[in-house]
C-alpha cells in the first residue's frame, strides 16, 4: 500500500514540473517546487526517525 502511494507521488512529478515550466517559461519555479518537496521529505523523515519509547 505504501509503495503504491510512493509510485503515485513519483508519477505526478514530471507533469507538475512541465506545468510549472509552461506557466513560467523558465525552470526556476520548478526548482523552487523541488526544494520545497525536499524540505518536506527531510522534515517528515527526521520526525519519523526520532527516538521514541514503545511500550510492550
mmCIF entry with sequence, helices, sheets and N, C-alpha, C, O atoms, coordinates in Angstrom:
data_MODEL
# 
_entry.id   MODEL 
# 
_entity.id                         1 
_entity.type                       polymer 
_entity.pdbx_number_of_molecules   1 
# 
_entity_poly.entity_id                      1 
_entity_poly.type                           'polypeptide(L)' 
_entity_poly.nstd_linkage                   no 
_entity_poly.nstd_monomer                   no 
_entity_poly.pdbx_seq_one_letter_code       
;(UNK)(UNK)(UNK)(UNK)(UNK)(UNK)(UNK)(UNK)(UNK)(UNK)(UNK)(UNK)(UNK)(UNK)(UNK)(UNK)
(UNK)(UNK)(UNK)(UNK)(UNK)(UNK)(UNK)(UNK)(UNK)(UNK)(UNK)(UNK)(UNK)(UNK)(UNK)(UNK)
(UNK)(UNK)(UNK)(UNK)(UNK)(UNK)(UNK)(UNK)(UNK)(UNK)(UNK)(UNK)(UNK)(UNK)(UNK)(UNK)
(UNK)(UNK)(UNK)(UNK)(UNK)(UNK)(UNK)(UNK)
;
_entity_poly.pdbx_seq_one_letter_code_can   XXXXXXXXXXXXXXXXXXXXXXXXXXXXXXXXXXXXXXXXXXXXXXXXXXXXXXXX 
_entity_poly.pdbx_strand_id                 A 
# 
loop_
_entity_poly_seq.entity_id 
_entity_poly_seq.num 
_entity_poly_seq.mon_id 
_entity_poly_seq.hetero 
1 1  UNK n 
1 2  UNK n 
1 3  UNK n 
1 4  UNK n 
1 5  UNK n 
1 6  UNK n 
1 7  UNK n 
1 8  UNK n 
1 9  UNK n 
1 10 UNK n 
1 11 UNK n 
1 12 UNK n 
1 13 UNK n 
1 14 UNK n 
1 15 UNK n 
1 16 UNK n 
1 17 UNK n 
1 18 UNK n 
1 19 UNK n 
1 20 UNK n 
1 21 UNK n 
1 22 UNK n 
1 23 UNK n 
1 24 UNK n 
1 25 UNK n 
1 26 UNK n 
1 27 UNK n 
1 28 UNK n 
1 29 UNK n 
1 30 UNK n 
1 31 UNK n 
1 32 UNK n 
1 33 UNK n 
1 34 UNK n 
1 35 UNK n 
1 36 UNK n 
1 37 UNK n 
1 38 UNK n 
1 39 UNK n 
1 40 UNK n 
1 41 UNK n 
1 42 UNK n 
1 43 UNK n 
1 44 UNK n 
1 45 UNK n 
1 46 UNK n 
1 47 UNK n 
1 48 UNK n 
1 49 UNK n 
1 50 UNK n 
1 51 UNK n 
1 52 UNK n 
1 53 UNK n 
1 54 UNK n 
1 55 UNK n 
1 56 UNK n 
# 
_struct_asym.id          A 
_struct_asym.entity_id   1 
# 
loop_
_struct_conf.conf_type_id 
_struct_conf.id 
_struct_conf.pdbx_PDB_helix_id 
_struct_conf.beg_label_comp_id 
_struct_conf.beg_label_asym_id 
_struct_conf.beg_label_seq_id 
_struct_conf.pdbx_beg_PDB_ins_code 
_struct_conf.end_label_comp_id 
_struct_conf.end_label_asym_id 
_struct_conf.end_label_seq_id 
_struct_conf.pdbx_end_PDB_ins_code 
_struct_conf.beg_auth_comp_id 
_struct_conf.beg_auth_asym_id 
_struct_conf.beg_auth_seq_id 
_struct_conf.end_auth_comp_id 
_struct_conf.end_auth_asym_id 
_struct_conf.end_auth_seq_id 
_struct_conf.pdbx_PDB_helix_class 
_struct_conf.details 
_struct_conf.pdbx_PDB_helix_length 
HELX_P HELX_P1 AA1 UNK A 2  ? UNK A 24 ? UNK A 2  UNK A 24 1 ? 23 
HELX_P HELX_P2 AA2 UNK A 28 ? UNK A 48 ? UNK A 28 UNK A 48 1 ? 21 
# 
_struct_conf_type.id          HELX_P 
_struct_conf_type.criteria    ? 
_struct_conf_type.reference   ? 
# 
loop_
_atom_site.group_PDB 
_atom_site.id 
_atom_site.type_symbol 
_atom_site.label_atom_id 
_atom_site.label_alt_id 
_atom_site.label_comp_id 
_atom_site.label_asym_id 
_atom_site.label_entity_id 
_atom_site.label_seq_id 
_atom_site.pdbx_PDB_ins_code 
_atom_site.Cartn_x 
_atom_site.Cartn_y 
_atom_site.Cartn_z 
_atom_site.occupancy 
_atom_site.B_iso_or_equiv 
_atom_site.pdbx_formal_charge 
_atom_site.auth_seq_id 
_atom_site.auth_comp_id 
_atom_site.auth_asym_id 
_atom_site.auth_atom_id 
_atom_site.pdbx_PDB_model_num 
ATOM 1   N N  . UNK A 1 1  ? 0.828  -1.192 0.000   1.00 0.00 ? 1  UNK A N  1 
ATOM 2   C CA . UNK A 1 1  ? 0.000  0.000  0.000   1.00 0.00 ? 1  UNK A CA 1 
ATOM 3   C C  . UNK A 1 1  ? 0.871  1.253  0.000   1.00 0.00 ? 1  UNK A C  1 
ATOM 4   O O  . UNK A 1 1  ? 0.638  2.171  -0.786  1.00 0.00 ? 1  UNK A O  1 
ATOM 5   N N  . UNK A 1 2  ? 1.862  1.295  0.870   1.00 0.00 ? 2  UNK A N  1 
ATOM 6   C CA . UNK A 1 2  ? 2.728  2.476  0.946   1.00 0.00 ? 2  UNK A CA 1 
ATOM 7   C C  . UNK A 1 2  ? 3.524  2.647  -0.345  1.00 0.00 ? 2  UNK A C  1 
ATOM 8   O O  . UNK A 1 2  ? 3.747  3.768  -0.803  1.00 0.00 ? 2  UNK A O  1 
ATOM 9   N N  . UNK A 1 3  ? 3.948  1.535  -0.923  1.00 0.00 ? 3  UNK A N  1 
ATOM 10  C CA . UNK A 1 3  ? 4.725  1.624  -2.150  1.00 0.00 ? 3  UNK A CA 1 
ATOM 11  C C  . UNK A 1 3  ? 3.876  2.176  -3.296  1.00 0.00 ? 3  UNK A C  1 
ATOM 12  O O  . UNK A 1 3  ? 4.380  2.931  -4.128  1.00 0.00 ? 3  UNK A O  1 
ATOM 13  N N  . UNK A 1 4  ? 2.605  1.812  -3.348  1.00 0.00 ? 4  UNK A N  1 
ATOM 14  C CA . UNK A 1 4  ? 1.748  2.328  -4.417  1.00 0.00 ? 4  UNK A CA 1 
ATOM 15  C C  . UNK A 1 4  ? 1.524  3.831  -4.263  1.00 0.00 ? 4  UNK A C  1 
ATOM 16  O O  . UNK A 1 4  ? 1.425  4.545  -5.260  1.00 0.00 ? 4  UNK A O  1 
ATOM 17  N N  . UNK A 1 5  ? 1.444  4.318  -3.021  1.00 0.00 ? 5  UNK A N  1 
ATOM 18  C CA . UNK A 1 5  ? 1.319  5.766  -2.801  1.00 0.00 ? 5  UNK A CA 1 
ATOM 19  C C  . UNK A 1 5  ? 2.598  6.466  -3.236  1.00 0.00 ? 5  UNK A C  1 
ATOM 20  O O  . UNK A 1 5  ? 2.548  7.546  -3.825  1.00 0.00 ? 5  UNK A O  1 
ATOM 21  N N  . UNK A 1 6  ? 3.740  5.856  -2.950  1.00 0.00 ? 6  UNK A N  1 
ATOM 22  C CA . UNK A 1 6  ? 5.015  6.421  -3.386  1.00 0.00 ? 6  UNK A CA 1 
ATOM 23  C C  . UNK A 1 6  ? 5.117  6.514  -4.896  1.00 0.00 ? 6  UNK A C  1 
ATOM 24  O O  . UNK A 1 6  ? 5.583  7.517  -5.437  1.00 0.00 ? 6  UNK A O  1 
ATOM 25  N N  . UNK A 1 7  ? 4.672  5.446  -5.583  1.00 0.00 ? 7  UNK A N  1 
ATOM 26  C CA . UNK A 1 7  ? 4.685  5.470  -7.047  1.00 0.00 ? 7  UNK A CA 1 
ATOM 27  C C  . UNK A 1 7  ? 3.725  6.527  -7.590  1.00 0.00 ? 7  UNK A C  1 
ATOM 28  O O  . UNK A 1 7  ? 4.021  7.166  -8.600  1.00 0.00 ? 7  UNK A O  1 
ATOM 29  N N  . UNK A 1 8  ? 2.601  6.715  -6.945  1.00 0.00 ? 8  UNK A N  1 
ATOM 30  C CA . UNK A 1 8  ? 1.642  7.735  -7.376  1.00 0.00 ? 8  UNK A CA 1 
ATOM 31  C C  . UNK A 1 8  ? 2.250  9.137  -7.238  1.00 0.00 ? 8  UNK A C  1 
ATOM 32  O O  . UNK A 1 8  ? 2.119  9.969  -8.135  1.00 0.00 ? 8  UNK A O  1 
ATOM 33  N N  . UNK A 1 9  ? 2.905  9.382  -6.124  1.00 0.00 ? 9  UNK A N  1 
ATOM 34  C CA . UNK A 1 9  ? 3.554  10.686 -5.924  1.00 0.00 ? 9  UNK A CA 1 
ATOM 35  C C  . UNK A 1 9  ? 4.667  10.882 -6.951  1.00 0.00 ? 9  UNK A C  1 
ATOM 36  O O  . UNK A 1 9  ? 4.809  11.967 -7.514  1.00 0.00 ? 9  UNK A O  1 
ATOM 37  N N  . UNK A 1 10 ? 5.456  9.834  -7.195  1.00 0.00 ? 10 UNK A N  1 
ATOM 38  C CA . UNK A 1 10 ? 6.545  9.931  -8.169  1.00 0.00 ? 10 UNK A CA 1 
ATOM 39  C C  . UNK A 1 10 ? 6.020  10.159 -9.583  1.00 0.00 ? 10 UNK A C  1 
ATOM 40  O O  . UNK A 1 10 ? 6.653  10.858 -10.374 1.00 0.00 ? 10 UNK A O  1 
ATOM 41  N N  . UNK A 1 11 ? 4.871  9.576  -9.904  1.00 0.00 ? 11 UNK A N  1 
ATOM 42  C CA . UNK A 1 11 ? 4.299  9.748  -11.242 1.00 0.00 ? 11 UNK A CA 1 
ATOM 43  C C  . UNK A 1 11 ? 3.784  11.163 -11.461 1.00 0.00 ? 11 UNK A C  1 
ATOM 44  O O  . UNK A 1 11 ? 3.704  11.618 -12.602 1.00 0.00 ? 11 UNK A O  1 
ATOM 45  N N  . UNK A 1 12 ? 3.437  11.861 -10.394 1.00 0.00 ? 12 UNK A N  1 
ATOM 46  C CA . UNK A 1 12 ? 2.934  13.229 -10.537 1.00 0.00 ? 12 UNK A CA 1 
ATOM 47  C C  . UNK A 1 12 ? 4.055  14.251 -10.717 1.00 0.00 ? 12 UNK A C  1 
ATOM 48  O O  . UNK A 1 12 ? 3.786  15.385 -11.112 1.00 0.00 ? 12 UNK A O  1 
ATOM 49  N N  . UNK A 1 13 ? 5.292  13.880 -10.440 1.00 0.00 ? 13 UNK A N  1 
ATOM 50  C CA . UNK A 1 13 ? 6.409  14.813 -10.533 1.00 0.00 ? 13 UNK A CA 1 
ATOM 51  C C  . UNK A 1 13 ? 6.618  15.410 -11.911 1.00 0.00 ? 13 UNK A C  1 
ATOM 52  O O  . UNK A 1 13 ? 6.597  16.633 -12.044 1.00 0.00 ? 13 UNK A O  1 
ATOM 53  N N  . UNK A 1 14 ? 6.821  14.597 -12.949 1.00 0.00 ? 14 UNK A N  1 
ATOM 54  C CA . UNK A 1 14 ? 7.064  15.166 -14.281 1.00 0.00 ? 14 UNK A CA 1 
ATOM 55  C C  . UNK A 1 14 ? 5.939  16.060 -14.812 1.00 0.00 ? 14 UNK A C  1 
ATOM 56  O O  . UNK A 1 14 ? 6.235  17.115 -15.372 1.00 0.00 ? 14 UNK A O  1 
ATOM 57  N N  . UNK A 1 15 ? 4.653  15.684 -14.661 1.00 0.00 ? 15 UNK A N  1 
ATOM 58  C CA . UNK A 1 15 ? 3.615  16.613 -15.137 1.00 0.00 ? 15 UNK A CA 1 
ATOM 59  C C  . UNK A 1 15 ? 3.595  17.939 -14.373 1.00 0.00 ? 15 UNK A C  1 
ATOM 60  O O  . UNK A 1 15 ? 3.339  18.992 -14.957 1.00 0.00 ? 15 UNK A O  1 
ATOM 61  N N  . UNK A 1 16 ? 3.864  17.883 -13.066 1.00 0.00 ? 16 UNK A N  1 
ATOM 62  C CA . UNK A 1 16 ? 3.890  19.125 -12.282 1.00 0.00 ? 16 UNK A CA 1 
ATOM 63  C C  . UNK A 1 16 ? 5.056  19.996 -12.733 1.00 0.00 ? 16 UNK A C  1 
ATOM 64  O O  . UNK A 1 16 ? 4.894  21.206 -12.894 1.00 0.00 ? 16 UNK A O  1 
ATOM 65  N N  . UNK A 1 17 ? 6.233  19.397 -12.939 1.00 0.00 ? 17 UNK A N  1 
ATOM 66  C CA . UNK A 1 17 ? 7.379  20.168 -13.418 1.00 0.00 ? 17 UNK A CA 1 
ATOM 67  C C  . UNK A 1 17 ? 7.093  20.775 -14.785 1.00 0.00 ? 17 UNK A C  1 
ATOM 68  O O  . UNK A 1 17 ? 7.428  21.933 -15.034 1.00 0.00 ? 17 UNK A O  1 
ATOM 69  N N  . UNK A 1 18 ? 6.473  19.994 -15.674 1.00 0.00 ? 18 UNK A N  1 
ATOM 70  C CA . UNK A 1 18 ? 6.145  20.510 -17.003 1.00 0.00 ? 18 UNK A CA 1 
ATOM 71  C C  . UNK A 1 18 ? 5.139  21.644 -16.953 1.00 0.00 ? 18 UNK A C  1 
ATOM 72  O O  . UNK A 1 18 ? 5.275  22.630 -17.678 1.00 0.00 ? 18 UNK A O  1 
ATOM 73  N N  . UNK A 1 19 ? 4.127  21.512 -16.097 1.00 0.00 ? 19 UNK A N  1 
ATOM 74  C CA . UNK A 1 19 ? 3.115  22.579 -15.983 1.00 0.00 ? 19 UNK A CA 1 
ATOM 75  C C  . UNK A 1 19 ? 3.738  23.849 -15.416 1.00 0.00 ? 19 UNK A C  1 
ATOM 76  O O  . UNK A 1 19 ? 3.437  24.949 -15.878 1.00 0.00 ? 19 UNK A O  1 
ATOM 77  N N  . UNK A 1 20 ? 4.606  23.701 -14.416 1.00 0.00 ? 20 UNK A N  1 
ATOM 78  C CA . UNK A 1 20 ? 5.290  24.874 -13.863 1.00 0.00 ? 20 UNK A CA 1 
ATOM 79  C C  . UNK A 1 20 ? 6.186  25.528 -14.912 1.00 0.00 ? 20 UNK A C  1 
ATOM 80  O O  . UNK A 1 20 ? 6.279  26.754 -14.975 1.00 0.00 ? 20 UNK A O  1 
ATOM 81  N N  . UNK A 1 21 ? 6.838  24.720 -15.727 1.00 0.00 ? 21 UNK A N  1 
ATOM 82  C CA . UNK A 1 21 ? 7.685  25.270 -16.792 1.00 0.00 ? 21 UNK A CA 1 
ATOM 83  C C  . UNK A 1 21 ? 6.843  25.990 -17.845 1.00 0.00 ? 21 UNK A C  1 
ATOM 84  O O  . UNK A 1 21 ? 7.255  27.029 -18.361 1.00 0.00 ? 21 UNK A O  1 
ATOM 85  N N  . UNK A 1 22 ? 5.676  25.450 -18.163 1.00 0.00 ? 22 UNK A N  1 
ATOM 86  C CA . UNK A 1 22 ? 4.784  26.107 -19.124 1.00 0.00 ? 22 UNK A CA 1 
ATOM 87  C C  . UNK A 1 22 ? 4.274  27.443 -18.594 1.00 0.00 ? 22 UNK A C  1 
ATOM 88  O O  . UNK A 1 22 ? 4.152  28.408 -19.349 1.00 0.00 ? 22 UNK A O  1 
ATOM 89  N N  . UNK A 1 23 ? 3.977  27.499 -17.306 1.00 0.00 ? 23 UNK A N  1 
ATOM 90  C CA . UNK A 1 23 ? 3.440  28.737 -16.726 1.00 0.00 ? 23 UNK A CA 1 
ATOM 91  C C  . UNK A 1 23 ? 4.509  29.819 -16.591 1.00 0.00 ? 23 UNK A C  1 
ATOM 92  O O  . UNK A 1 23 ? 4.214  31.004 -16.753 1.00 0.00 ? 23 UNK A O  1 
ATOM 93  N N  . UNK A 1 24 ? 5.748  29.421 -16.297 1.00 0.00 ? 24 UNK A N  1 
ATOM 94  C CA . UNK A 1 24 ? 6.802  30.394 -16.007 1.00 0.00 ? 24 UNK A CA 1 
ATOM 95  C C  . UNK A 1 24 ? 7.772  30.575 -17.167 1.00 0.00 ? 24 UNK A C  1 
ATOM 96  O O  . UNK A 1 24 ? 8.476  31.583 -17.226 1.00 0.00 ? 24 UNK A O  1 
ATOM 97  N N  . UNK A 1 25 ? 7.822  29.632 -18.076 1.00 0.00 ? 25 UNK A N  1 
ATOM 98  C CA . UNK A 1 25 ? 8.748  29.587 -19.216 1.00 0.00 ? 25 UNK A CA 1 
ATOM 99  C C  . UNK A 1 25 ? 10.214 29.608 -18.786 1.00 0.00 ? 25 UNK A C  1 
ATOM 100 O O  . UNK A 1 25 ? 11.093 29.928 -19.586 1.00 0.00 ? 25 UNK A O  1 
ATOM 101 N N  . UNK A 1 26 ? 10.471 29.272 -17.541 1.00 0.00 ? 26 UNK A N  1 
ATOM 102 C CA . UNK A 1 26 ? 11.830 29.014 -17.070 1.00 0.00 ? 26 UNK A CA 1 
ATOM 103 C C  . UNK A 1 26 ? 11.749 27.865 -16.074 1.00 0.00 ? 26 UNK A C  1 
ATOM 104 O O  . UNK A 1 26 ? 10.659 27.445 -15.684 1.00 0.00 ? 26 UNK A O  1 
ATOM 105 N N  . UNK A 1 27 ? 12.884 27.372 -15.675 1.00 0.00 ? 27 UNK A N  1 
ATOM 106 C CA . UNK A 1 27 ? 12.896 26.235 -14.754 1.00 0.00 ? 27 UNK A CA 1 
ATOM 107 C C  . UNK A 1 27 ? 12.966 26.678 -13.305 1.00 0.00 ? 27 UNK A C  1 
ATOM 108 O O  . UNK A 1 27 ? 13.003 25.834 -12.410 1.00 0.00 ? 27 UNK A O  1 
ATOM 109 N N  . UNK A 1 28 ? 12.985 27.975 -13.048 1.00 0.00 ? 28 UNK A N  1 
ATOM 110 C CA . UNK A 1 28 ? 13.158 28.476 -11.686 1.00 0.00 ? 28 UNK A CA 1 
ATOM 111 C C  . UNK A 1 28 ? 12.014 28.054 -10.760 1.00 0.00 ? 28 UNK A C  1 
ATOM 112 O O  . UNK A 1 28 ? 12.278 27.616 -9.640  1.00 0.00 ? 28 UNK A O  1 
ATOM 113 N N  . UNK A 1 29 ? 10.773 28.169 -11.182 1.00 0.00 ? 29 UNK A N  1 
ATOM 114 C CA . UNK A 1 29 ? 9.656  27.771 -10.324 1.00 0.00 ? 29 UNK A CA 1 
ATOM 115 C C  . UNK A 1 29 ? 9.648  26.265 -10.091 1.00 0.00 ? 29 UNK A C  1 
ATOM 116 O O  . UNK A 1 29 ? 9.259  25.808 -9.016  1.00 0.00 ? 29 UNK A O  1 
ATOM 117 N N  . UNK A 1 30 ? 10.074 25.486 -11.093 1.00 0.00 ? 30 UNK A N  1 
ATOM 118 C CA . UNK A 1 30 ? 10.173 24.045 -10.914 1.00 0.00 ? 30 UNK A CA 1 
ATOM 119 C C  . UNK A 1 30 ? 11.225 23.697 -9.862  1.00 0.00 ? 30 UNK A C  1 
ATOM 120 O O  . UNK A 1 30 ? 11.023 22.787 -9.058  1.00 0.00 ? 30 UNK A O  1 
ATOM 121 N N  . UNK A 1 31 ? 12.329 24.409 -9.867  1.00 0.00 ? 31 UNK A N  1 
ATOM 122 C CA . UNK A 1 31 ? 13.364 24.145 -8.877  1.00 0.00 ? 31 UNK A CA 1 
ATOM 123 C C  . UNK A 1 31 ? 12.928 24.581 -7.480  1.00 0.00 ? 31 UNK A C  1 
ATOM 124 O O  . UNK A 1 31 ? 13.301 23.943 -6.495  1.00 0.00 ? 31 UNK A O  1 
ATOM 125 N N  . UNK A 1 32 ? 12.154 25.643 -7.378  1.00 0.00 ? 32 UNK A N  1 
ATOM 126 C CA . UNK A 1 32 ? 11.603 26.031 -6.071  1.00 0.00 ? 32 UNK A CA 1 
ATOM 127 C C  . UNK A 1 32 ? 10.654 24.951 -5.551  1.00 0.00 ? 32 UNK A C  1 
ATOM 128 O O  . UNK A 1 32 ? 10.650 24.637 -4.361  1.00 0.00 ? 32 UNK A O  1 
ATOM 129 N N  . UNK A 1 33 ? 9.857  24.390 -6.446  1.00 0.00 ? 33 UNK A N  1 
ATOM 130 C CA . UNK A 1 33 ? 8.974  23.293 -6.072  1.00 0.00 ? 33 UNK A CA 1 
ATOM 131 C C  . UNK A 1 33 ? 9.785  22.085 -5.605  1.00 0.00 ? 33 UNK A C  1 
ATOM 132 O O  . UNK A 1 33 ? 9.423  21.429 -4.628  1.00 0.00 ? 33 UNK A O  1 
ATOM 133 N N  . UNK A 1 34 ? 10.875 21.797 -6.300  1.00 0.00 ? 34 UNK A N  1 
ATOM 134 C CA . UNK A 1 34 ? 11.741 20.691 -5.924  1.00 0.00 ? 34 UNK A CA 1 
ATOM 135 C C  . UNK A 1 34 ? 12.352 20.917 -4.544  1.00 0.00 ? 34 UNK A C  1 
ATOM 136 O O  . UNK A 1 34 ? 12.395 19.994 -3.731  1.00 0.00 ? 34 UNK A O  1 
ATOM 137 N N  . UNK A 1 35 ? 12.826 22.134 -4.270  1.00 0.00 ? 35 UNK A N  1 
ATOM 138 C CA . UNK A 1 35 ? 13.402 22.455 -2.955  1.00 0.00 ? 35 UNK A CA 1 
ATOM 139 C C  . UNK A 1 35 ? 12.339 22.311 -1.869  1.00 0.00 ? 35 UNK A C  1 
ATOM 140 O O  . UNK A 1 35 ? 12.628 21.791 -0.791  1.00 0.00 ? 35 UNK A O  1 
ATOM 141 N N  . UNK A 1 36 ? 11.124 22.762 -2.135  1.00 0.00 ? 36 UNK A N  1 
ATOM 142 C CA . UNK A 1 36 ? 10.043 22.625 -1.149  1.00 0.00 ? 36 UNK A CA 1 
ATOM 143 C C  . UNK A 1 36 ? 9.738  21.153 -0.887  1.00 0.00 ? 36 UNK A C  1 
ATOM 144 O O  . UNK A 1 36 ? 9.512  20.771 0.261   1.00 0.00 ? 36 UNK A O  1 
ATOM 145 N N  . UNK A 1 37 ? 9.725  20.325 -1.921  1.00 0.00 ? 37 UNK A N  1 
ATOM 146 C CA . UNK A 1 37 ? 9.474  18.899 -1.747  1.00 0.00 ? 37 UNK A CA 1 
ATOM 147 C C  . UNK A 1 37 ? 10.594 18.240 -0.947  1.00 0.00 ? 37 UNK A C  1 
ATOM 148 O O  . UNK A 1 37 ? 10.328 17.390 -0.098  1.00 0.00 ? 37 UNK A O  1 
ATOM 149 N N  . UNK A 1 38 ? 11.838 18.622 -1.208  1.00 0.00 ? 38 UNK A N  1 
ATOM 150 C CA . UNK A 1 38 ? 12.970 18.069 -0.463  1.00 0.00 ? 38 UNK A CA 1 
ATOM 151 C C  . UNK A 1 38 ? 12.889 18.464 0.999   1.00 0.00 ? 38 UNK A C  1 
ATOM 152 O O  . UNK A 1 38 ? 13.148 17.638 1.874   1.00 0.00 ? 38 UNK A O  1 
ATOM 153 N N  . UNK A 1 39 ? 12.537 19.701 1.279   1.00 0.00 ? 39 UNK A N  1 
ATOM 154 C CA . UNK A 1 39 ? 12.411 20.140 2.670   1.00 0.00 ? 39 UNK A CA 1 
ATOM 155 C C  . UNK A 1 39 ? 11.295 19.397 3.393   1.00 0.00 ? 39 UNK A C  1 
ATOM 156 O O  . UNK A 1 39 ? 11.448 19.033 4.559   1.00 0.00 ? 39 UNK A O  1 
ATOM 157 N N  . UNK A 1 40 ? 10.178 19.169 2.714   1.00 0.00 ? 40 UNK A N  1 
ATOM 158 C CA . UNK A 1 40 ? 9.089  18.394 3.312   1.00 0.00 ? 40 UNK A CA 1 
ATOM 159 C C  . UNK A 1 40 ? 9.520  16.956 3.610   1.00 0.00 ? 40 UNK A C  1 
ATOM 160 O O  . UNK A 1 40 ? 9.227  16.424 4.681   1.00 0.00 ? 40 UNK A O  1 
ATOM 161 N N  . UNK A 1 41 ? 10.216 16.333 2.659   1.00 0.00 ? 41 UNK A N  1 
ATOM 162 C CA . UNK A 1 41 ? 10.685 14.969 2.877   1.00 0.00 ? 41 UNK A CA 1 
ATOM 163 C C  . UNK A 1 41 ? 11.695 14.909 4.013   1.00 0.00 ? 41 UNK A C  1 
ATOM 164 O O  . UNK A 1 41 ? 11.682 13.964 4.802   1.00 0.00 ? 41 UNK A O  1 
ATOM 165 N N  . UNK A 1 42 ? 12.568 15.902 4.106   1.00 0.00 ? 42 UNK A N  1 
ATOM 166 C CA . UNK A 1 42 ? 13.537 15.937 5.194   1.00 0.00 ? 42 UNK A CA 1 
ATOM 167 C C  . UNK A 1 42 ? 12.834 16.076 6.535   1.00 0.00 ? 42 UNK A C  1 
ATOM 168 O O  . UNK A 1 42 ? 13.176 15.384 7.493   1.00 0.00 ? 42 UNK A O  1 
ATOM 169 N N  . UNK A 1 43 ? 11.856 16.964 6.605   1.00 0.00 ? 43 UNK A N  1 
ATOM 170 C CA . UNK A 1 43 ? 11.134 17.191 7.858   1.00 0.00 ? 43 UNK A CA 1 
ATOM 171 C C  . UNK A 1 43 ? 10.421 15.921 8.324   1.00 0.00 ? 43 UNK A C  1 
ATOM 172 O O  . UNK A 1 43 ? 10.576 15.506 9.472   1.00 0.00 ? 43 UNK A O  1 
ATOM 173 N N  . UNK A 1 44 ? 9.646  15.310 7.440   1.00 0.00 ? 44 UNK A N  1 
ATOM 174 C CA . UNK A 1 44 ? 8.901  14.109 7.821   1.00 0.00 ? 44 UNK A CA 1 
ATOM 175 C C  . UNK A 1 44 ? 9.827  12.926 8.076   1.00 0.00 ? 44 UNK A C  1 
ATOM 176 O O  . UNK A 1 44 ? 9.546  12.109 8.953   1.00 0.00 ? 44 UNK A O  1 
ATOM 177 N N  . UNK A 1 45 ? 10.915 12.816 7.337   1.00 0.00 ? 45 UNK A N  1 
ATOM 178 C CA . UNK A 1 45 ? 11.885 11.758 7.588   1.00 0.00 ? 45 UNK A CA 1 
ATOM 179 C C  . UNK A 1 45 ? 12.578 11.936 8.920   1.00 0.00 ? 45 UNK A C  1 
ATOM 180 O O  . UNK A 1 45 ? 12.821 10.960 9.631   1.00 0.00 ? 45 UNK A O  1 
ATOM 181 N N  . UNK A 1 46 ? 12.900 13.176 9.268   1.00 0.00 ? 46 UNK A N  1 
ATOM 182 C CA . UNK A 1 46 ? 13.542 13.462 10.549  1.00 0.00 ? 46 UNK A CA 1 
ATOM 183 C C  . UNK A 1 46 ? 12.603 13.143 11.701  1.00 0.00 ? 46 UNK A C  1 
ATOM 184 O O  . UNK A 1 46 ? 13.024 12.588 12.716  1.00 0.00 ? 46 UNK A O  1 
ATOM 185 N N  . UNK A 1 47 ? 11.316 13.497 11.545  1.00 0.00 ? 47 UNK A N  1 
ATOM 186 C CA . UNK A 1 47 ? 10.330 13.195 12.589  1.00 0.00 ? 47 UNK A CA 1 
ATOM 187 C C  . UNK A 1 47 ? 10.101 11.683 12.709  1.00 0.00 ? 47 UNK A C  1 
ATOM 188 O O  . UNK A 1 47 ? 9.935  11.174 13.817  1.00 0.00 ? 47 UNK A O  1 
ATOM 189 N N  . UNK A 1 48 ? 10.092 10.973 11.603  1.00 0.00 ? 48 UNK A N  1 
ATOM 190 C CA . UNK A 1 48 ? 9.861  9.533  11.635  1.00 0.00 ? 48 UNK A CA 1 
ATOM 191 C C  . UNK A 1 48 ? 11.050 8.780  12.230  1.00 0.00 ? 48 UNK A C  1 
ATOM 192 O O  . UNK A 1 48 ? 10.871 7.706  12.806  1.00 0.00 ? 48 UNK A O  1 
ATOM 193 N N  . UNK A 1 49 ? 12.247 9.322  12.101  1.00 0.00 ? 49 UNK A N  1 
ATOM 194 C CA . UNK A 1 49 ? 13.443 8.630  12.579  1.00 0.00 ? 49 UNK A CA 1 
ATOM 195 C C  . UNK A 1 49 ? 13.783 8.982  14.023  1.00 0.00 ? 49 UNK A C  1 
ATOM 196 O O  . UNK A 1 49 ? 14.774 8.488  14.560  1.00 0.00 ? 49 UNK A O  1 
ATOM 197 N N  . UNK A 1 50 ? 12.984 9.819  14.652  1.00 0.00 ? 50 UNK A N  1 
ATOM 198 C CA . UNK A 1 50 ? 13.266 10.232 16.023  1.00 0.00 ? 50 UNK A CA 1 
ATOM 199 C C  . UNK A 1 50 ? 13.160 9.085  17.009  1.00 0.00 ? 50 UNK A C  1 
ATOM 200 O O  . UNK A 1 50 ? 12.406 8.134  16.801  1.00 0.00 ? 50 UNK A O  1 
ATOM 201 N N  . UNK A 1 51 ? 13.930 9.189  18.091  1.00 0.00 ? 51 UNK A N  1 
ATOM 202 C CA . UNK A 1 51 ? 13.887 8.164  19.122  1.00 0.00 ? 51 UNK A CA 1 
ATOM 203 C C  . UNK A 1 51 ? 12.606 8.324  19.936  1.00 0.00 ? 51 UNK A C  1 
ATOM 204 O O  . UNK A 1 51 ? 12.290 9.407  20.428  1.00 0.00 ? 51 UNK A O  1 
ATOM 205 N N  . UNK A 1 52 ? 11.884 7.223  20.062  1.00 0.00 ? 52 UNK A N  1 
ATOM 206 C CA . UNK A 1 52 ? 10.644 7.213  20.832  1.00 0.00 ? 52 UNK A CA 1 
ATOM 207 C C  . UNK A 1 52 ? 10.570 5.952  21.668  1.00 0.00 ? 52 UNK A C  1 
ATOM 208 O O  . UNK A 1 52 ? 11.153 4.929  21.310  1.00 0.00 ? 52 UNK A O  1 
ATOM 209 N N  . UNK A 1 53 ? 9.879  6.018  22.746  1.00 0.00 ? 53 UNK A N  1 
ATOM 210 C CA . UNK A 1 53 ? 9.687  4.848  23.602  1.00 0.00 ? 53 UNK A CA 1 
ATOM 211 C C  . UNK A 1 53 ? 8.441  4.103  23.144  1.00 0.00 ? 53 UNK A C  1 
ATOM 212 O O  . UNK A 1 53 ? 7.367  4.686  22.998  1.00 0.00 ? 53 UNK A O  1 
ATOM 213 N N  . UNK A 1 54 ? 8.604  2.829  22.924  1.00 0.00 ? 54 UNK A N  1 
ATOM 214 C CA . UNK A 1 54 ? 7.485  1.986  22.501  1.00 0.00 ? 54 UNK A CA 1 
ATOM 215 C C  . UNK A 1 54 ? 7.197  1.002  23.627  1.00 0.00 ? 54 UNK A C  1 
ATOM 216 O O  . UNK A 1 54 ? 8.080  0.252  24.045  1.00 0.00 ? 54 UNK A O  1 
ATOM 217 N N  . UNK A 1 55 ? 5.971  1.007  24.113  1.00 0.00 ? 55 UNK A N  1 
ATOM 218 C CA . UNK A 1 55 ? 5.598  0.099  25.203  1.00 0.00 ? 55 UNK A CA 1 
ATOM 219 C C  . UNK A 1 55 ? 5.387  -1.306 24.646  1.00 0.00 ? 55 UNK A C  1 
ATOM 220 O O  . UNK A 1 55 ? 5.016  -1.488 23.486  1.00 0.00 ? 55 UNK A O  1 
ATOM 221 N N  . UNK A 1 56 ? 5.631  -2.285 25.500  1.00 0.00 ? 56 UNK A N  1 
ATOM 222 C CA . UNK A 1 56 ? 5.441  -3.686 25.112  1.00 0.00 ? 56 UNK A CA 1 
ATOM 223 C C  . UNK A 1 56 ? 3.992  -4.071 25.162  1.00 0.00 ? 56 UNK A C  1 
ATOM 224 O O  . UNK A 1 56 ? 3.647  -5.216 24.866  1.00 0.00 ? 56 UNK A O  1 
# 
